[in-house]
Amino acid sequence: MGFTGATFLFFRTHLSRVVFSRRGVLCLLLAAIPVIVALLVAQFGRRVSAGDLATHVGYYLQLQVVLPVLSLIAGSAAVAEEVEDRTITFLVSRPIPRASLLLGRWAAILVYLTCVLALSTGALLAAAQGARGPGLALVAGIQGPLFAAVLAGGVVYSALFAALGVFTRHPVIVGLAYAFAIEGFVANLPTSTQAITIQFYLRSVIAAEGAPAWRTLEGFEGVALASLGSALTRLALVLVCVLALGAWRMTRREFVLSS
């Protein structure tokens, strides 16, 4: 079987599997957290405007916490799940390109993750409209930039954590350390080291087209962010590099299952 056919086969078979898996259900539950928080604040925070609610919950919770955690839970399963289920040796012993396993399963995960993130972000913005103050429709530059950053982050983070599963037996542990020790800490340092994180470029995407309300948040104010073109280029470069490294490692790794 050729590379394209094998990739599509893994994509098709894994898409239905991830939707009805425990990981898929967990992703849905976690994706509901920002929506619930927005609803509660909109209900009880009488002095919070729609714009402030959308930017604060969207940035501090959706972008910095829920996005990387969802991407880790879903993305790390691309290869690691087969190792855990002890079925990886059967798959890699077949006469098919090994890299197609990683790319096909990641593509299926990405489709599901994109749908979950889009629904979660849309529901979050809709919930924010219940807040008092100016309607969200009147606050330009909130919906579009937030959607763009969340979806772009889902693509890059999921690829990173999927590739991580090829290099280590414990991608969730390593991924959590990366997501919070590096992304969560370094991305918030008031230095140029922010530029080594994915979060920095996601913020740059928001800042490039976002409303002035974003600049009032910690992490935007007084920080020299990248231009939109530079941010998208760097994110695309990270995506290509992690998938290429993952595919390279997939073709060379010897999967030995412990008893």
Secondary structure, DSSP 4 states (H G I P E B T S, - for coil): --HHHHHHHHHHHHHHHHHTSHHHHHHHHHHHHHHHHHHHHHHH-TT--HHHHHHHIIIIIIIIIIHHHHHHHHHTHHHHHHHHTT-HHHHHTSSS-HHHHHHHHHHHHHHHHHHHHHHHHHHHHHHHTTSSSS-GGGSTTSHHHHHHHHHHHHHHHHHHHHHHHHH-S-HHHHHHHIIIIIIHHHTTSSSGGGGGSHHHHHHHHHHHH--GGGGGSTTTTT--PPPHHHHHHHHHHHHHHHHHHHHHHHHH-------
